[in-house]
Amino acid sequence: MIKVEHLAKRYADVYAVNDISFEVRQGEILGLLGPNGAGKTTTMRILTCYMPATSGIATVAGFDVFRDSISVRKQIGYLPENVPLYPEMRVKEYLNFRAKLKGVPNRERKTKIDECIEKCRIKEVQNQIVGTLSKGYRQRVGLADTLVHDPKILILDEPTIGLDPNQIRQVRQLIKELGEKHTILLSTHILPEVEMLCGRVIIVNKGKIVAMDTPSNLASQLKSGSSIVLEVRGNGEKIKNVLSSMTGVKKVAWHDMGEISNYTVDAEKGMDIREEVFSNIVKNNGIIREMRQATVTLEEIFHQITTQEQEVTT
């Protein structure tokens, strides 16, 4: 649905976006992840025809964003980072105004608006003045605006920024539901958001794509070994020494809590040491309260990738 080839945006000698290429497949939610200033918003503004690129090719639903921008705009619903609402208008009045601008036929307008109001759960505030709404409701009104012309593709830039935890959960759930019908490109620097919503992730740093895959595949590629997390009742130091002396163990982190200790045991790549760990702890009179394999979080993936990138460029 979205295809980007060698896209670049330069300001004087500085590249905000530097030779990036990727695709968003029909029906998927793709996360565009990166720190502030990484080039996420610039990429989205190019794809939504808000600004031209310096070079490269970008198509949306088969239409070229540089040569056929009107057709592109008909295919997308765009939620910018700061939602540009008219604060003096009532919610339903605003959506009707936006539907007219987007060319929704008069005979369909009321039905489309009512569907968006229902879908975005803003029925209780539909007659309220926009300027009196909370940030969470304004964000949902912005989402209703992106949906009112029933676009195939949604491009959402930091959709949960500035919201409280309850509002974040509501907006995330709404995005997940929208992903059942729409193709979504989601930009964020909030790592748990990507893990919850996205099937694939693109990590951008300093205008370049530094990784692109599913979160689980990225984890398996970057994992240098396997780690086990343990909670054990027993002689903490003795068990630490036993674990440290095992073949294939690279490192043991021990957190002494008195009678109960927590351990993280790092093993060599490809080694499964769980049975041996269990046996050795039992032999030394330890009682295992918990044993699980540690998972690599997206935060760790992001940190490792961007750190490697900085080391290469310095």
Secondary structure as GFF3:
##gff-version 3
##sequence-region A 1 314
A	DSSP	beta_strand	2	11	.	.	.	ID=ss1
A	DSSP	beta_strand	14	24	.	.	.	ID=ss2
A	DSSP	beta_strand	29	33	.	.	.	ID=ss3
A	DSSP	alpha_helix	40	47	.	.	.	ID=ss4
A	DSSP	beta_strand	55	60	.	.	.	ID=ss5
A	DSSP	beta_strand	63	64	.	.	.	ID=ss6
A	DSSP	alpha_helix	69	75	.	.	.	ID=ss7
A	DSSP	beta_strand	76	79	.	.	.	ID=ss8
A	DSSP	alpha_helix	91	101	.	.	.	ID=ss9
A	DSSP	alpha_helix	106	119	.	.	.	ID=ss10
A	DSSP	three_ten_helix	123	125	.	.	.	ID=ss11
A	DSSP	three_ten_helix	130	132	.	.	.	ID=ss12
A	DSSP	alpha_helix	135	147	.	.	.	ID=ss13
A	DSSP	beta_strand	153	157	.	.	.	ID=ss14
A	DSSP	alpha_helix	165	178	.	.	.	ID=ss15
A	DSSP	beta_strand	183	188	.	.	.	ID=ss16
A	DSSP	alpha_helix	191	197	.	.	.	ID=ss17
A	DSSP	beta_strand	200	205	.	.	.	ID=ss18
A	DSSP	beta_strand	208	213	.	.	.	ID=ss19
A	DSSP	alpha_helix	215	222	.	.	.	ID=ss20
A	DSSP	beta_strand	227	233	.	.	.	ID=ss21
A	DSSP	alpha_helix	236	244	.	.	.	ID=ss22
A	DSSP	beta_strand	249	257	.	.	.	ID=ss23
A	DSSP	beta_strand	260	267	.	.	.	ID=ss24
A	DSSP	alpha_helix	274	283	.	.	.	ID=ss25
A	DSSP	beta_strand	287	293	.	.	.	ID=ss26
A	DSSP	alpha_helix	298	313	.	.	.	ID=ss27
###
